[in-house]
Amino acid sequence: MNNEQFQEFVVKHLMKLTENTSSMEGRLSSIEGRLSSVESTVLRIETRMENEIIDKIQVLFDGHLQHDRRLDRLEKELGINI
């Protein structure tokens, strides 16, 4: 391999590396956008859980306790031991 061939070889490989780097930068940009979208979705879900779902679960739990107390009171009044 003479000097010109070597230089051509090096230039070709540098061009390929540059193309690959540009391609990877595009992919990283795409990944960053998708990650940002996922983060915003997770934040929205967390907010909804805190503001809606947890309150509903608490209401259901309170209703269950009230129901149990009512059953206990009725059992006591009727003299039933279950």
N, CA, C and O atoms as CSV, one atom per row, in Angstrom:
chain,resi,resn,atom,element,x,y,z
A,1,MET,N,N,0.856,-1.161,0.000
A,1,MET,CA,C,0.000,0.000,0.000
A,1,MET,C,C,0.909,1.233,0.000
A,1,MET,O,O,1.758,1.401,0.875
A,2,ASN,N,N,0.708,2.080,-0.997
A,2,ASN,CA,C,1.533,3.285,-1.070
A,2,ASN,C,C,0.893,4.402,-0.256
A,2,ASN,O,O,-0.169,4.216,0.338
A,3,ASN,N,N,1.525,5.531,-0.232
A,3,ASN,CA,C,1.096,6.654,0.593
A,3,ASN,C,C,-0.278,7.165,0.188
A,3,ASN,O,O,-1.099,7.449,1.060
A,4,GLU,N,N,-0.556,7.292,-1.106
A,4,GLU,CA,C,-1.855,7.774,-1.570
A,4,GLU,C,C,-2.974,6.814,-1.189
A,4,GLU,O,O,-4.042,7.238,-0.749
A,5,GLN,N,N,-2.728,5.538,-1.358
A,5,GLN,CA,C,-3.734,4.529,-1.003
A,5,GLN,C,C,-4.029,4.562,0.500
A,5,GLN,O,O,-5.178,4.448,0.927
A,6,PHE,N,N,-2.981,4.720,1.274
A,6,PHE,CA,C,-3.157,4.792,2.724
A,6,PHE,C,C,-3.984,6.023,3.098
A,6,PHE,O,O,-4.885,5.942,3.934
A,7,GLN,N,N,-3.674,7.150,2.481
A,7,GLN,CA,C,-4.426,8.370,2.760
A,7,GLN,C,C,-5.891,8.216,2.377
A,7,GLN,O,O,-6.770,8.652,3.120
A,8,GLU,N,N,-6.169,7.601,1.227
A,8,GLU,CA,C,-7.546,7.353,0.816
A,8,GLU,C,C,-8.260,6.441,1.809
A,8,GLU,O,O,-9.417,6.654,2.171
A,9,PHE,N,N,-7.522,5.420,2.233
A,9,PHE,CA,C,-8.072,4.478,3.208
A,9,PHE,C,C,-8.456,5.209,4.502
A,9,PHE,O,O,-9.551,5.010,5.029
A,10,VAL,N,N,-7.566,6.039,5.003
A,10,VAL,CA,C,-7.807,6.779,6.240
A,10,VAL,C,C,-8.976,7.745,6.064
A,10,VAL,O,O,-9.824,7.853,6.950
A,11,VAL,N,N,-9.032,8.446,4.934
A,11,VAL,CA,C,-10.102,9.396,4.678
A,11,VAL,C,C,-11.440,8.682,4.626
A,11,VAL,O,O,-12.412,9.173,5.199
A,12,LYS,N,N,-11.520,7.544,3.961
A,12,LYS,CA,C,-12.764,6.782,3.880
A,12,LYS,C,C,-13.240,6.369,5.269
A,12,LYS,O,O,-14.422,6.484,5.595
A,13,HIS,N,N,-12.314,5.893,6.070
A,13,HIS,CA,C,-12.690,5.457,7.417
A,13,HIS,C,C,-13.101,6.641,8.295
A,13,HIS,O,O,-14.012,6.514,9.114
A,14,LEU,N,N,-12.451,7.767,8.136
A,14,LEU,CA,C,-12.847,8.954,8.884
A,14,LEU,C,C,-14.235,9.420,8.460
A,14,LEU,O,O,-15.021,9.864,9.297
A,15,MET,N,N,-14.540,9.324,7.181
A,15,MET,CA,C,-15.859,9.699,6.691
A,15,MET,C,C,-16.922,8.759,7.267
A,15,MET,O,O,-17.998,9.201,7.667
A,16,LYS,N,N,-16.612,7.468,7.305
A,16,LYS,CA,C,-17.548,6.506,7.891
A,16,LYS,C,C,-17.775,6.801,9.370
A,16,LYS,O,O,-18.904,6.760,9.860
A,17,LEU,N,N,-16.682,7.100,10.071
A,17,LEU,CA,C,-16.808,7.424,11.493
A,17,LEU,C,C,-17.654,8.669,11.700
A,17,LEU,O,O,-18.460,8.729,12.628
A,18,THR,N,N,-17.475,9.660,10.841
A,18,THR,CA,C,-18.262,10.881,10.927
A,18,THR,C,C,-19.733,10.589,10.674
A,18,THR,O,O,-20.599,11.110,11.378
A,19,GLU,N,N,-20.025,9.761,9.674
A,19,GLU,CA,C,-21.411,9.382,9.378
A,19,GLU,C,C,-22.025,8.630,10.550
A,19,GLU,O,O,-23.166,8.885,10.935
A,20,ASN,N,N,-21.263,7.706,11.110
A,20,ASN,CA,C,-21.765,6.932,12.254
A,20,ASN,C,C,-22.022,7.831,13.461
A,20,ASN,O,O,-23.008,7.657,14.176
A,21,THR,N,N,-21.130,8.789,13.678
A,21,THR,CA,C,-21.304,9.712,14.792
A,21,THR,C,C,-22.563,10.552,14.591
A,21,THR,O,O,-23.333,10.754,15.530
A,22,SER,N,N,-22.771,11.037,13.377
A,22,SER,CA,C,-23.977,11.824,13.087
A,22,SER,C,C,-25.228,10.989,13.284
A,22,SER,O,O,-26.222,11.465,13.830
A,23,SER,N,N,-25.176,9.750,12.839
A,23,SER,CA,C,-26.310,8.843,12.999
A,23,SER,C,C,-26.605,8.596,14.480
A,23,SER,O,O,-27.762,8.583,14.899
A,24,MET,N,N,-25.548,8.401,15.260
A,24,MET,CA,C,-25.730,8.162,16.695
A,24,MET,C,C,-26.282,9.396,17.382
A,24,MET,O,O,-27.108,9.277,18.286
A,25,GLU,N,N,-25.846,10.576,16.974
A,25,GLU,CA,C,-26.379,11.804,17.564
A,25,GLU,C,C,-27.870,11.923,17.291
A,25,GLU,O,O,-28.630,12.334,18.168
A,26,GLY,N,N,-28.297,11.566,16.081
A,26,GLY,CA,C,-29.718,11.579,15.751
A,26,GLY,C,C,-30.502,10.593,16.597
A,26,GLY,O,O,-31.600,10.893,17.065
A,27,ARG,N,N,-29.932,9.419,16.788
A,27,ARG,CA,C,-30.601,8.412,17.615
A,27,ARG,C,C,-30.698,8.874,19.067
A,27,ARG,O,O,-31.729,8.701,19.717
A,28,LEU,N,N,-29.617,9.461,19.563
A,28,LEU,CA,C,-29.634,9.956,20.941
A,28,LEU,C,C,-30.674,11.051,21.113
A,28,LEU,O,O,-31.369,11.106,22.127
A,29,SER,N,N,-30.776,11.904,20.136
A,29,SER,CA,C,-31.783,12.957,20.192
A,29,SER,C,C,-33.185,12.348,20.242
A,29,SER,O,O,-34.044,12.797,21.000
A,30,SER,N,N,-33.397,11.328,19.429
A,30,SER,CA,C,-34.688,10.638,19.424
A,30,SER,C,C,-34.959,9.971,20.770
A,30,SER,O,O,-36.074,10.036,21.287
A,31,ILE,N,N,-33.952,9.342,21.325
A,31,ILE,CA,C,-34.100,8.671,22.626
A,31,ILE,C,C,-34.396,9.697,23.715
A,31,ILE,O,O,-35.229,9.453,24.588
A,32,GLU,N,N,-33.716,10.848,23.667
A,32,GLU,CA,C,-33.957,11.887,24.664
A,32,GLU,C,C,-35.399,12.388,24.579
A,32,GLU,O,O,-36.033,12.636,25.604
A,33,GLY,N,N,-35.911,12.535,23.367
A,33,GLY,CA,C,-37.297,12.964,23.201
A,33,GLY,C,C,-38.261,11.944,23.748
A,33,GLY,O,O,-39.230,12.297,24.421
A,34,ARG,N,N,-38.005,10.677,23.467
A,34,ARG,CA,C,-38.889,9.626,23.977
A,34,ARG,C,C,-38.807,9.534,25.496
A,34,ARG,O,O,-39.821,9.314,26.159
A,35,LEU,N,N,-37.609,9.702,26.050
A,35,LEU,CA,C,-37.443,9.657,27.498
A,35,LEU,C,C,-38.184,10.818,28.154
A,35,LEU,O,O,-38.812,10.649,29.200
A,36,SER,N,N,-38.112,11.963,27.556
A,36,SER,CA,C,-38.840,13.118,28.071
A,36,SER,C,C,-40.342,12.849,28.074
A,36,SER,O,O,-41.043,13.214,29.018
A,37,SER,N,N,-40.826,12.213,27.020
A,37,SER,CA,C,-42.243,11.864,26.932
A,37,SER,C,C,-42.625,10.878,28.032
A,37,SER,O,O,-43.681,11.008,28.651
A,38,VAL,N,N,-41.771,9.902,28.270
A,38,VAL,CA,C,-42.038,8.904,29.320
A,38,VAL,C,C,-42.047,9.576,30.688
A,38,VAL,O,O,-42.902,9.277,31.522
A,39,GLU,N,N,-41.106,10.476,30.920
A,39,GLU,CA,C,-41.050,11.175,32.201
A,39,GLU,C,C,-42.318,11.989,32.443
A,39,GLU,O,O,-42.846,11.993,33.555
A,40,SER,N,N,-42.803,12.668,31.429
A,40,SER,CA,C,-44.012,13.464,31.611
A,40,SER,C,C,-45.225,12.568,31.847
A,40,SER,O,O,-46.117,12.920,32.618
A,41,THR,N,N,-45.259,11.415,31.188
A,41,THR,CA,C,-46.356,10.469,31.404
A,41,THR,C,C,-46.332,9.921,32.828
A,41,THR,O,O,-47.375,9.811,33.472
A,42,VAL,N,N,-45.147,9.580,33.315
A,42,VAL,CA,C,-45.015,9.069,34.682
A,42,VAL,C,C,-45.427,10.138,35.691
A,42,VAL,O,O,-46.107,9.841,36.673
A,43,LEU,N,N,-45.020,11.368,35.451
A,43,LEU,CA,C,-45.407,12.459,36.346
A,43,LEU,C,C,-46.920,12.639,36.370
A,43,LEU,O,O,-47.509,12.854,37.430
A,44,ARG,N,N,-47.548,12.550,35.195
A,44,ARG,CA,C,-49.005,12.685,35.112
A,44,ARG,C,C,-49.683,11.552,35.877
A,44,ARG,O,O,-50.660,11.783,36.590
A,45,ILE,N,N,-49.174,10.333,35.734
A,45,ILE,CA,C,-49.755,9.179,36.433
A,45,ILE,C,C,-49.576,9.328,37.947
A,45,ILE,O,O,-50.505,9.062,38.710
A,46,GLU,N,N,-48.391,9.752,38.379
A,46,GLU,CA,C,-48.155,9.940,39.811
A,46,GLU,C,C,-49.096,10.990,40.385
A,46,GLU,O,O,-49.663,10.812,41.463
A,47,THR,N,N,-49.254,12.077,39.656
A,47,THR,CA,C,-50.144,13.144,40.118
A,47,THR,C,C,-51.572,12.643,40.220
A,47,THR,O,O,-52.276,12.949,41.181
A,48,ARG,N,N,-51.999,11.873,39.232
A,48,ARG,CA,C,-53.366,11.342,39.254
A,48,ARG,C,C,-53.553,10.389,40.427
A,48,ARG,O,O,-54.586,10.408,41.095
A,49,MET,N,N,-52.543,9.553,40.671
A,49,MET,CA,C,-52.639,8.633,41.808
A,49,MET,C,C,-52.767,9.399,43.111
A,49,MET,O,O,-53.594,9.066,43.959
A,50,GLU,N,N,-51.939,10.434,43.265
A,50,GLU,CA,C,-51.971,11.200,44.508
A,50,GLU,C,C,-53.294,11.935,44.685
A,50,GLU,O,O,-53.813,12.013,45.798
A,51,ASN,N,N,-53.838,12.466,43.614
A,51,ASN,CA,C,-55.016,13.312,43.727
A,51,ASN,C,C,-56.343,12.581,43.594
A,51,ASN,O,O,-57.353,13.059,44.111
A,52,GLU,N,N,-56.374,11.462,42.932
A,52,GLU,CA,C,-57.648,10.790,42.683
A,52,GLU,C,C,-57.703,9.400,43.303
A,52,GLU,O,O,-58.584,9.106,44.111
A,53,ILE,N,N,-56.775,8.563,42.927
A,53,ILE,CA,C,-56.873,7.142,43.268
A,53,ILE,C,C,-56.686,6.906,44.757
A,53,ILE,O,O,-57.429,6.126,45.353
A,54,ILE,N,N,-55.706,7.565,45.372
A,54,ILE,CA,C,-55.464,7.349,46.800
A,54,ILE,C,C,-56.673,7.797,47.616
A,54,ILE,O,O,-57.063,7.130,48.574
A,55,ASP,N,N,-57.265,8.930,47.234
A,55,ASP,CA,C,-58.470,9.394,47.932
A,55,ASP,C,C,-59.610,8.387,47.797
A,55,ASP,O,O,-60.329,8.131,48.762
A,56,LYS,N,N,-59.774,7.823,46.616
A,56,LYS,CA,C,-60.846,6.843,46.406
A,56,LYS,C,C,-60.599,5.582,47.220
A,56,LYS,O,O,-61.539,5.009,47.770
A,57,ILE,N,N,-59.373,5.150,47.303
A,57,ILE,CA,C,-59.043,3.971,48.109
A,57,ILE,C,C,-59.332,4.258,49.576
A,57,ILE,O,O,-59.862,3.399,50.282
A,58,GLN,N,N,-58.990,5.458,50.042
A,58,GLN,CA,C,-59.268,5.826,51.430
A,58,GLN,C,C,-60.761,5.813,51.712
A,58,GLN,O,O,-61.188,5.345,52.768
A,59,VAL,N,N,-61.564,6.326,50.771
A,59,VAL,CA,C,-63.019,6.328,50.938
A,59,VAL,C,C,-63.538,4.895,51.010
A,59,VAL,O,O,-64.389,4.588,51.846
A,60,LEU,N,N,-63.034,4.014,50.140
A,60,LEU,CA,C,-63.451,2.611,50.174
A,60,LEU,C,C,-63.080,1.951,51.501
A,60,LEU,O,O,-63.865,1.194,52.071
A,61,PHE,N,N,-61.878,2.248,51.983
A,61,PHE,CA,C,-61.436,1.686,53.260
A,61,PHE,C,C,-62.320,2.181,54.400
A,61,PHE,O,O,-62.726,1.400,55.261
A,62,ASP,N,N,-62.618,3.484,54.403
A,62,ASP,CA,C,-63.491,4.040,55.439
A,62,ASP,C,C,-64.884,3.397,55.382
A,62,ASP,O,O,-65.472,3.095,56.420
A,63,GLY,N,N,-65.400,3.191,54.183
A,63,GLY,CA,C,-66.697,2.536,54.032
A,63,GLY,C,C,-66.666,1.109,54.545
A,63,GLY,O,O,-67.628,0.642,55.156
A,64,HIS,N,N,-65.569,0.419,54.299
A,64,HIS,CA,C,-65.418,-0.953,54.783
A,64,HIS,C,C,-65.406,-0.976,56.314
A,64,HIS,O,O,-66.055,-1.822,56.929
A,65,LEU,N,N,-64.669,-0.049,56.924
A,65,LEU,CA,C,-64.641,0.020,58.386
A,65,LEU,C,C,-66.021,0.327,58.957
A,65,LEU,O,O,-66.436,-0.268,59.951
A,66,GLN,N,N,-66.721,1.252,58.326
A,66,GLN,CA,C,-68.068,1.604,58.781
A,66,GLN,C,C,-68.993,0.391,58.680
A,66,GLN,O,O,-69.799,0.139,59.576
A,67,HIS,N,N,-68.872,-0.349,57.594
A,67,HIS,CA,C,-69.684,-1.549,57.391
A,67,HIS,C,C,-69.365,-2.589,58.477
A,67,HIS,O,O,-70.276,-3.191,59.044
A,68,ASP,N,N,-68.089,-2.796,58.761
A,68,ASP,CA,C,-67.693,-3.747,59.800
A,68,ASP,C,C,-68.246,-3.336,61.168
A,68,ASP,O,O,-68.736,-4.174,61.924
A,69,ARG,N,N,-68.164,-2.049,61.474
A,69,ARG,CA,C,-68.680,-1.570,62.760
A,69,ARG,C,C,-70.187,-1.795,62.861
A,69,ARG,O,O,-70.699,-2.184,63.910
A,70,ARG,N,N,-70.883,-1.547,61.762
A,70,ARG,CA,C,-72.331,-1.750,61.751
A,70,ARG,C,C,-72.646,-3.229,61.965
A,70,ARG,O,O,-73.541,-3.566,62.741
A,71,LEU,N,N,-71.918,-4.111,61.284
A,71,LEU,CA,C,-72.134,-5.551,61.475
A,71,LEU,C,C,-71.840,-5.971,62.906
A,71,LEU,O,O,-72.586,-6.755,63.492
A,72,ASP,N,N,-70.753,-5.450,63.471
A,72,ASP,CA,C,-70.419,-5.775,64.864
A,72,ASP,C,C,-71.532,-5.329,65.809
A,72,ASP,O,O,-71.914,-6.061,66.721
A,73,ARG,N,N,-72.048,-4.117,65.581
A,73,ARG,CA,C,-73.128,-3.592,66.425
A,73,ARG,C,C,-74.374,-4.461,66.303
A,73,ARG,O,O,-75.012,-4.775,67.308
A,74,LEU,N,N,-74.727,-4.856,65.066
A,74,LEU,CA,C,-75.913,-5.695,64.864
A,74,LEU,C,C,-75.738,-7.070,65.492
A,74,LEU,O,O,-76.665,-7.609,66.096
A,75,GLU,N,N,-74.551,-7.630,65.347
A,75,GLU,CA,C,-74.289,-8.935,65.959
A,75,GLU,C,C,-74.407,-8.854,67.475
A,75,GLU,O,O,-74.945,-9.751,68.123
A,76,LYS,N,N,-73.893,-7.762,68.022
A,76,LYS,CA,C,-73.953,-7.581,69.466
A,76,LYS,C,C,-75.400,-7.441,69.933
A,76,LYS,O,O,-75.791,-8.027,70.942
A,77,GLU,N,N,-76.197,-6.659,69.190
A,77,GLU,CA,C,-77.595,-6.455,69.571
A,77,GLU,C,C,-78.396,-7.749,69.436
A,77,GLU,O,O,-79.285,-8.022,70.244
A,78,LEU,N,N,-78.082,-8.537,68.423
A,78,LEU,CA,C,-78.818,-9.798,68.212
A,78,LEU,C,C,-78.244,-10.956,69.006
A,78,LEU,O,O,-78.849,-12.025,69.075
A,79,GLY,N,N,-77.071,-10.747,69.608
A,79,GLY,CA,C,-76.452,-11.806,70.400
A,79,GLY,C,C,-75.855,-12.901,69.534
A,79,GLY,O,O,-75.785,-14.061,69.941
A,80,ILE,N,N,-75.429,-12.527,68.347
A,80,ILE,CA,C,-74.837,-13.490,67.426
A,80,ILE,C,C,-73.328,-13.415,67.532
A,80,ILE,O,O,-72.747,-12.330,67.493
A,81,ASN,N,N,-72.698,-14.565,67.666
A,81,ASN,CA,C,-71.229,-14.620,67.674
A,81,ASN,C,C,-70.763,-15.424,66.457
A,81,ASN,O,O,-70.915,-16.644,66.390
A,82,ILE,N,N,-70.202,-14.708,65.523
A,82,ILE,CA,C,-69.736,-15.396,64.300
A,82,ILE,C,C,-68.237,-15.507,64.330
A,82,ILE,O,O,-67.640,-16.050,63.401
